[in-house]
Amino acid sequence: MYMVMFVLDDPDRLDAILEAWEAIGVSGVTIAETTGINRRRVQKKRIPARYAFGQFVEGGTENHCTLFTIVSDETVVEKCLAAAEGIVGDLDGPDTGVLAAWPLTRVKGVPTRPQGGPPA
């Protein structure tokens, strides 16, 4: 199994990424609202305030989304990459995102098949 982490630069494309990943068999994705050091430096805004209010504060820090998923093998990792680049463009280009994947030595709690679906 592999962990896939994708930092999506443009949150407006999140639903398209999720739909594309679901179409290739990714059954669960954890999504975190994140920001990076460069955005922090440019915007010089405090990050925690929006969490206190439970929503974005007008004029707050521009963010991106970081997606985490566990997939069965390297073939699915490549499909995740292809699907992401099909939506945001070549990840080597600016303002697209960053995808990383690494093998996992132990996984427990991840279903081997989607709920209600056939075995993977």
TORKOL-4160 file (C-alpha; in steps of 0.2 Angstrom, whole numbers, padded with zeros to 4 digits, m for minus):
120
<pt num="1" X="0000" Y="0000" Z="0000"/>
<pt num="2" X="0005" Y="0018" Z="m0003"/>
<pt num="3" X="0001" Y="0035" Z="0005"/>
<pt num="4" X="m0002" Y="0048" Z="m0008"/>
<pt num="5" X="m0001" Y="0067" Z="m0002"/>
<pt num="6" X="m0007" Y="0080" Z="m0015"/>
<pt num="7" X="m0006" Y="0098" Z="m0011"/>
<pt num="8" X="m0018" Y="0107" Z="m0022"/>
<pt num="9" X="m0014" Y="0125" Z="m0026"/>
<pt num="10" X="m0031" Y="0130" Z="m0032"/>
<pt num="11" X="m0045" Y="0124" Z="m0020"/>
<pt num="12" X="m0058" Y="0128" Z="m0033"/>
<pt num="13" X="m0052" Y="0112" Z="m0042"/>
<pt num="14" X="m0055" Y="0101" Z="m0027"/>
<pt num="15" X="m0071" Y="0093" Z="m0032"/>
<pt num="16" X="m0064" Y="0089" Z="m0049"/>
<pt num="17" X="m0049" Y="0081" Z="m0041"/>
<pt num="18" X="m0060" Y="0071" Z="m0029"/>
<pt num="19" X="m0072" Y="0065" Z="m0044"/>
<pt num="20" X="m0057" Y="0060" Z="m0055"/>
<pt num="21" X="m0049" Y="0050" Z="m0040"/>
<pt num="22" X="m0066" Y="0042" Z="m0036"/>
<pt num="23" X="m0067" Y="0037" Z="m0055"/>
<pt num="24" X="m0051" Y="0028" Z="m0054"/>
<pt num="25" X="m0056" Y="0018" Z="m0038"/>
<pt num="26" X="m0049" Y="0029" Z="m0024"/>
<pt num="27" X="m0062" Y="0027" Z="m0011"/>
<pt num="28" X="m0057" Y="0038" Z="0004"/>
<pt num="29" X="m0048" Y="0055" Z="0004"/>
<pt num="30" X="m0044" Y="0065" Z="0020"/>
<pt num="31" X="m0044" Y="0084" Z="0016"/>
<pt num="32" X="m0035" Y="0097" Z="0026"/>
<pt num="33" X="m0035" Y="0116" Z="0023"/>
<pt num="34" X="m0017" Y="0121" Z="0022"/>
<pt num="35" X="m0005" Y="0135" Z="0018"/>
<pt num="36" X="0013" Y="0136" Z="0014"/>
<pt num="37" X="0028" Y="0146" Z="0020"/>
<pt num="38" X="0028" Y="0157" Z="0004"/>
<pt num="39" X="0010" Y="0162" Z="0006"/>
<pt num="40" X="0012" Y="0166" Z="0024"/>
<pt num="41" X="0027" Y="0177" Z="0020"/>
<pt num="42" X="0018" Y="0186" Z="0006"/>
<pt num="43" X="0002" Y="0189" Z="0015"/>
<pt num="44" X="0009" Y="0191" Z="0033"/>
<pt num="45" X="m0008" Y="0187" Z="0041"/>
<pt num="46" X="m0012" Y="0177" Z="0056"/>
<pt num="47" X="m0018" Y="0160" Z="0051"/>
<pt num="48" X="m0028" Y="0154" Z="0067"/>
<pt num="49" X="m0041" Y="0167" Z="0067"/>
<pt num="50" X="m0052" Y="0159" Z="0054"/>
<pt num="51" X="m0053" Y="0143" Z="0065"/>
<pt num="52" X="m0060" Y="0152" Z="0080"/>
<pt num="53" X="m0074" Y="0159" Z="0069"/>
<pt num="54" X="m0077" Y="0142" Z="0060"/>
<pt num="55" X="m0076" Y="0150" Z="0043"/>
<pt num="56" X="m0064" Y="0160" Z="0032"/>
<pt num="57" X="m0062" Y="0178" Z="0038"/>
<pt num="58" X="m0064" Y="0191" Z="0024"/>
<pt num="59" X="m0047" Y="0196" Z="0018"/>
<pt num="60" X="m0039" Y="0181" Z="0027"/>
<pt num="61" X="m0025" Y="0170" Z="0021"/>
<pt num="62" X="m0027" Y="0162" Z="0004"/>
<pt num="63" X="m0025" Y="0143" Z="0006"/>
<pt num="64" X="m0024" Y="0127" Z="m0003"/>
<pt num="65" X="m0030" Y="0110" Z="0001"/>
<pt num="66" X="m0019" Y="0095" Z="0005"/>
<pt num="67" X="m0027" Y="0078" Z="0001"/>
<pt num="68" X="m0021" Y="0061" Z="0009"/>
<pt num="69" X="m0026" Y="0044" Z="0003"/>
<pt num="70" X="m0020" Y="0026" Z="0005"/>
<pt num="71" X="m0020" Y="0016" Z="m0011"/>
<pt num="72" X="m0016" Y="m0002" Z="m0015"/>
<pt num="73" X="m0001" Y="0000" Z="m0027"/>
<pt num="74" X="0010" Y="0010" Z="m0037"/>
<pt num="75" X="m0001" Y="0009" Z="m0052"/>
<pt num="76" X="m0015" Y="0018" Z="m0043"/>
<pt num="77" X="m0002" Y="0031" Z="m0037"/>
<pt num="78" X="0002" Y="0034" Z="m0056"/>
<pt num="79" X="m0017" Y="0035" Z="m0060"/>
<pt num="80" X="m0019" Y="0048" Z="m0046"/>
<pt num="81" X="m0005" Y="0058" Z="m0053"/>
<pt num="82" X="m0012" Y="0057" Z="m0071"/>
<pt num="83" X="m0029" Y="0062" Z="m0065"/>
<pt num="84" X="m0022" Y="0077" Z="m0055"/>
<pt num="85" X="m0012" Y="0083" Z="m0069"/>
<pt num="86" X="m0027" Y="0081" Z="m0081"/>
<pt num="87" X="m0036" Y="0094" Z="m0071"/>
<pt num="88" X="m0022" Y="0106" Z="m0065"/>
<pt num="89" X="m0009" Y="0104" Z="m0078"/>
<pt num="90" X="0009" Y="0098" Z="m0077"/>
<pt num="91" X="0014" Y="0098" Z="m0058"/>
<pt num="92" X="0031" Y="0104" Z="m0063"/>
<pt num="93" X="0023" Y="0121" Z="m0068"/>
<pt num="94" X="0019" Y="0135" Z="m0057"/>
<pt num="95" X="0003" Y="0136" Z="m0046"/>
<pt num="96" X="m0002" Y="0118" Z="m0049"/>
<pt num="97" X="0002" Y="0108" Z="m0034"/>
<pt num="98" X="0014" Y="0095" Z="m0027"/>
<pt num="99" X="0011" Y="0076" Z="m0026"/>
<pt num="100" X="0021" Y="0064" Z="m0016"/>
<pt num="101" X="0019" Y="0045" Z="m0013"/>
<pt num="102" X="0028" Y="0033" Z="m0002"/>
<pt num="103" X="0026" Y="0015" Z="0003"/>
<pt num="104" X="0018" Y="0010" Z="0019"/>
<pt num="105" X="0025" Y="m0004" Z="0030"/>
<pt num="106" X="0009" Y="m0006" Z="0040"/>
<pt num="107" X="m0009" Y="m0002" Z="0037"/>
<pt num="108" X="m0024" Y="m0006" Z="0048"/>
<pt num="109" X="m0041" Y="0000" Z="0046"/>
<pt num="110" X="m0042" Y="0003" Z="0027"/>
<pt num="111" X="m0055" Y="m0008" Z="0019"/>
<pt num="112" X="m0048" Y="m0019" Z="0005"/>
<pt num="113" X="m0064" Y="m0015" Z="m0005"/>
<pt num="114" X="m0075" Y="0000" Z="m0007"/>
<pt num="115" X="m0091" Y="m0001" Z="0005"/>
<pt num="116" X="m0104" Y="m0010" Z="m0004"/>
<pt num="117" X="m0093" Y="m0014" Z="m0019"/>
<pt num="118" X="m0084" Y="m0029" Z="m0026"/>
<pt num="119" X="m0067" Y="m0034" Z="m0019"/>
<pt num="120" X="m0053" Y="m0023" Z="m0026"/>
